[in-house]
Amino acid sequence: MTPENLLTRPPIADKLTLGCPVLDRCLGGGVPCCSITELVAESSCGKTQFCLQLALSAQLPPSHGGLSASSLYLHTEFPFPFRRLHQLSQAFRSSRPHLVAINPCEDVYVDSVHDAYQMLDIMPKIESFIESAKTRLPVRLIVIDSIAALFRTEFNNTPLDLKRRSSLFFKISGKLKSLANRFRVAVVVTNQVVDFMGESDGVNGVKVGNFGSLHSSGRRVCPALGLAWANCVNSRVFLSRNEVVVAEGNSNELEDGLCRQTKRRLDILFAPHLPQASCEFVITQQGVFGVVSANR
Amino acid sequence: MEVGRLPISASLRGKLISAGYTTFASLSSLSHSDLARDLKIPESEALEILKAASLNCGLDKPDKSNVIVNGAQTAWEMLHEEQSFPRITTSSSDLDNILGGGINCKEVTEIGGLPGIGKTQMGIQLAVNVQIPVDLGGLGGKAVYVDTEGSFMVERALQIAKASIVEMSNYTELLKKKNRVCQVDIQPTDILDNIFYFRICTYTEQIALINYLDKFILEHKDVKIVIVDSVTFHFRQDFEDLALRTRLLGGMALKLMNLAKKYNLAVVIFNQATTKYVEGSFQLSLALGDSWSHCCTNRVILHWNGDERNAYLDKSPSLRSASASFSVTSEGIRNSASNHKRIKLM
């Protein structure tokens, strides 16, 4: 490496479609390559659904918003949802039989990671995996679902441990960004939320991005891993679900005479190329789809 | 009188004396251009006079040095020079106002804030604005953009460049009405071409690059701004030897400061916000520790004030602390649309 080689043309970030034009519009075309996009949500909001869908969309040709690429899916928590991936891939294939392989699941490489130190350890292996290009399609999507689980245990709430934890954030993020830049890969990371404790929660109450406060399931929440990790991602997207009153007086009414529905929302919290935007979405058997709402 | 001893023509001597220069001391800290203006003589002759004067001084008073020190300038000269260099606008006049007109050359300005506040947006806006032609009040220069985090998005830069061209065209139309001709025939991709983009993935690359910039700018003298976005990212990893980190950062800051002064350009470095554990609680501050905060000439902190983006001038050698609001639009950095905006002086 000579300093002269560091002068490049800024990369034109290819975008990976989410598989739905309404969602893509919110994200300016899709998830960008050469950067880290974070999906923050509480459990069961749809983070994993988004990630599985992205792993399939990646296989589409660029003319259809894909990257003609395979994906590396690193999961850190529960067993990997193989059945759901299979179900999605069948729907995916049936709607575009001429565009994808017979078994799209074969182009999704899955591995599990248990903690942050192991994550750092496997980085060189990931690099040589992508570099060796032994896969049918080049790897251009890396998913880490979820990053928060890597830091679950072994870090106490003392300043020293938090400092140790945050230097790991920067190490891991630095390596991921380096991979993203070198191989023009899109990195998608999911993160959890923690409850906002109130005034005593200090820095967690600080406004990071477009929203002063985030809400999901009727509670105020904040992304896990704190301010340090927020500095490590390029874009942050918030998924939430809330019960919304839809109509009054109906045969399926609850005691108070109101009809409720669960509405799911996607919000852009911050991104260097996107204005604030939000979008409603639903999760069906076929996947995740944006909804154009009649009224806001 | 002393000037009588100078080996110059009688007419020159006469001019010197009638202008009030009678001793060598009065000539010792003068520049030839000022002397020429004062005496209404060509600069070459003024130079001759000063040379003779310094020679004479050297001979007469070997222990006292009235000799003009190579490279030294008077404060007047420096003020004159400073005023003749336009500042780089941020595209928000409110923000420009608290900065004394914009980002200044020959200085290092640190801009810090939380994620999503608009640091990269500011960086791209400045990289575009440095290119505003001299005829339109800009520097007509190029930019060096050091991207350490991968936040520079070409599509966003093109969007900002396009908006900038529209503004310049509108201004040109205004000038045309006053019979001043000035063509703006530039494409957004041309503006992008004038941004020298470096992508850094490790702290060693960052240090190597900043060392290399001196040579690079020597070969590209039209670079008028160096932007580092962000200077912090690669230094927040584990450094077993904290003293090493402090040394590396200090060395980097010094190099950037020297670049700014030597090539008369602006250096803008972005910093991240972090929490500092002070007196039993966590407070927001900028990263890289206390020793770094001394390294920069100016410091601006971007923060949220309710739903509005604010910039607070925290440190400046010549301007008072003040706060101004701004916004990030599809066109880039602009004034805030709020009706209640005002510049708060502190």
Interface residues (C-beta under 8 A of the other chain):
Chain A: M1 P3 E4 L6 L7 T8 R9 P10 P11 I12 A13 G28 P32 C34 S35 I36 P159 R164 S166 S167 L168 F170 K171 G174 K177 S178 A180 N181 R182 G202 V203 V206 K207 V208 G209 N210 G212 G226 L227 A228 A230 N231 V233 N234 R236 L269 F270 P272 H273 P275
Chain B: L114 P115 G116 T120 Q121 Y145 D147 E149 G150 S151 F152 M153 V154 E155 R156 A157 L192 I195 F196 Y197 F198 R199 I200 C201 T202 E205 A208 L209 N211 Y212 F216 T232 F233 H234 R236 Q237 D238 Q272 A273 T274 T275 Y277 S281 F282 Q283 L284 W304 G306 D307 S330
